[in-house]
Amino acid sequence: MQFSLNNIRIQYILKLMLFWFLFFAMFRVLFITYHHAQIPDGKHSDTVLAFIFALRLDLSVITAMVFIPFVLWVCQQFYKNRIIHLINKYFNYSLIVIVSFLSMLNIKLYGEWHTILTKDALFEFFCPKEELTFMSVWSIILIGGGALLVSYLTIRVYYKYITNFSYPIENKNWRLAQIIVGVAILSVFYRGGLQTRIVSQNNVIYSDLEINNQIATNNVWYLVNSWIN
């Protein structure tokens, strides 16, 4: 029997992870474009390195984001049901909208406070303590409109290229092997590698220019970390 990538049903998870890598890279491009005036001449080549240093932290965040789709994929291996497919699809749609909004807010916030998004800043956005917040009405409209536009375009890309959810694998041994290997790989990915300690912001600090380190830091990770700590 001829072997092809189509026989590897977990390919959906890999495509989904690649989708999120490109998603975060896109927002880094938007961040750099919006704040290009803050990057001194001669430092732009250093800024490009942020995409490389960001990979491990992005990988950890993306692994957490695809955990539920992976669990749904495992469930579908034993209970073939269209409802599982729909739950997975709308979970990812919701995640796209939420992360788009947080990433747009992160870009604007850096211009105002020179820091990326934290729990306190998020609370201040939704529940301002003062009548005048750090953002104007037009800024809020820009963030909301930009997030909706990016969400719409990104969901269309997801629907066209990623949405095909894997059907159950007929071979039980091959099915079990993929589940076990998938769990092992995702565990390593979540840690950002095989090192003793899980990847953290320290792993993306590479430049003497602070904005470059901020660009390399995954804004979703930074927000969740500020919430936990």
Secondary structure, 3 states (H helix, E strand, C coil): CCCCHHHCCCHHHHHHHHHHHHHHHHHHHHHHHHCHHHCCCCCHHHHHCHHHHCHHHHHHHHHHHCHHHHHHHHHHHHCCCHHHHHHHHHHHHHHHHHHHHHHHHHHHHHHHHCCCCCHHHHHHHHCCCCCCCCCCHHHHHHHHHHHHHHHHHHHHHHHHHHCCCCCCCCCHHHHHHHHHHHHHHHHHHHHCCCCCCCCCHHHHCCCCCHHHHHHHCCHHHHHHHHHHC
